Amino acid sequence: MRKSLLPRIVANVVDLAAAFTGLNSRWAIGALLSVAFAGLAFRMRGVTRSGAAAGAIVCFILYLGGGAGAFAALVTVFALAWITTRLGYPRKAKLGIAERREGRKGSQVAANLGVATGCAALYVFVFGRQQAVLLPALAAALSEAAADTVSSEVGQAFAEKARLITTWESVPPGTNGAVSLTGTLSGVAAAGIVTAVCVVSGLIPRRWLAISLGAAVLGMMVDSLLGAWLERRGLLNNDWVNFLSTLVAALTVFWLS
């Protein structure tokens, strides 16, 4: 009896050792990528020191939960935000709506990427493959973050007219809750790019593409609604609006699934 149990025990020990080694390797790679990503983002003036610290934590958890696919999506979100923030900067500065030269703060990084990071943490530390829908929710949250940033930055840079989403009255570009055709189309395109990266990189199956993209676009619309209803009245700041809109995108995926 003991002889028959021995091979099984040895096999279990080997499996546990392999899993532990794989986990350590994933943690090491995640740590290296996180430090490199945060350092590069800071050097490019995409984030402040607090933003770099928050970005490193976000990157590490996203990589643990979603692997290379989540990292590729995060880099895409950052690249889109960095490029569009610099588009039409003199005009934005003149209107008083330009982002600071030194980049986004830690609170802004957490607001935009906190929901996606939470999905990754739940996936890797709590539920695992039992809740595989967490990865499409993660993708939707990242896509919404890109859509919101790009729509705002491009709209402020190039849109001649903007309208308040709740009343449709004409307002200056950059007004909380304002939307424009240029900005909205750019936001949809950004969401599509990030979602496509999630599919191509293997983070989510192709069948989730439409749901993830649709949830991201819905979240972008909710962002404008919250800006018009609550942010203009001083009931919420921009960070809370961004966080809630990414949360809506993630929850929409759960609802549709």
Salt bridges, closest charged atoms under 4 A:
GLU99 OE2 - ARG104 NH2 3.83
GLU102 OE2 - ARG100 NH1 3.49
GLU153 OE1 - LYS92 NZ 2.56
GLU153 OE2 - ARG104 NH2 3.31
